[in-house]
Amino acid sequence: MKKLLLSLLLIVGLTSAQTYNWKLLASPPSTTGRYDDVFFLNENLGWAARGGNGTVFKTTNGGSTWTEQFVSSATGQYFRNIEFLNENIGFLGTLNNNFYKTTNGGTTWTKVSLIPSLPAICGLDTVGTSTIYGCGAWFSPAYVIKSTDSGNTWKFINMSAYATALVEVLFIDENVGFVSGSDDQGGVILKTTNGGETWTQIYRTNEPGDYVWKMQLFADHNTMFCSIESETQGKLLKTFDGGITWQTRDFPDPYVQAVGFVSETHGWMGGHNTEFYETFDGGNTWNNMSLGGSLNRIFFVNDNLAYASGNHIYKMTTTAMATSETENEKVVNLKVEIAPNPVKDKLNLNIHYLHSDHIIIGLYDLNGKFIGNILKDDIGSKGLKNYSLDFKFPVGEYILAIQSNLGRQSVKIVKK
């Protein structure tokens, strides 16, 4: 289970007395793309899932060293998330039609047969001793899966009535929980109080193309922080009354994903094109920490210890004195060639895929108005792929919003 912070009041009291320090871990090694997820059962025992050319790593000493456990047998398979019920039973979601379970702490993994077969598991959350929820897919369609017997059997819940895409799932107990993602009108958060039988929308951004990407819930069950990934303005989303009212604060990178707070005012976020950013005033202002890149998850083990996944794995501890850990990291994007640009009646794209992938290209005007998606494709392996798309739009300038498993990027084009 993604750890709920133990006591908001306790943490608020500790914030002023402690210094929170993030550092890059030397192991596991850097990679093309990023580590999409990290999960810890306690201070020492944890796992990390590498995205492209998927690999699982395990640590038993708090991240000092990592052991390679599972390397994808399918070339270029993308591992999205990892979650454990206990030290033996765990689950691994991919973006390539595969879902895995281990019963021996990750030494071996067995493919789980789901009915219907699903294209991706983008979010996982274990609850209690035997319940697991999953959701997907960021590139659509929207669904939730559920097991109450430690992953031996699964129930499929069609979520197309509520969303077009789901990214994150987070449950308080076996019955009360949340999923987040996107619908045709923007980023959404949905809530259930009956184990997924029915859902209520509790938030929507009303900006098409947005995603509510990650969620963090405090132990009071009323305080929640979320990241809103957008083509125009990334945001911190927060509530202090269980989702009755919401507040947003702008974030420097529109493609923000990772979010983690230790109090109502002190926390961190990270985007595809930024390092860690820290705030001490609830997101009104942000300070660049010059550490990290392409961050996707911040995972709290307890009040004083957290890990994050991105281009590397990062660790947060508390001390009386601050330490400085910096790393200049290059963001990896898809190589996208447009020829010619300006375009006429055809938009010709050459896209170099680094591994298996999924791609959605949205079209925006220069004011950030969403016009529509012009391409969606599932990519089975690495290599170059060429597209020639009809482009029957008026003369002018446009933005291509290109989203893949690696993250998001924008390209400006001109129509003549």
Secondary structure, 3 states (H helix, E strand, C coil): CCCCECCHHHHHHHHCCCEEEEEECCCCCCCCCCEEEEEECCCCCEEEEECCCCEEEEECCCCCCCEEEEECCCCCCCEEEEEECCCCCEEEEECCCCEEEECCCCCCCEECCCCCCCCCCCEEEEECCCEEEEEECCCCCCEEEEECCCCCCCEEEECCCCCCEEEEEEECCCCCEEEEEEECCEEEEEEECCCCCCCEEEEECCCCCCEEEEEEEECCCCCEEEEEECCCCCEEEEECCCCCCCEEEECCCCCEEEEEECCCCCEEEEECCCCEEEECCCCCCCEECCCCCCCCEEEEEECCEEEEECCCEEEEEEECCCCCCCCCCCCCCCEEEECCCCECCEEEEEEEECCCEEEEEEEEECCCCEEEEEEEEEECCCEEEEEEEECCCCCEEEEEEEEECCEEEEEEEEEC
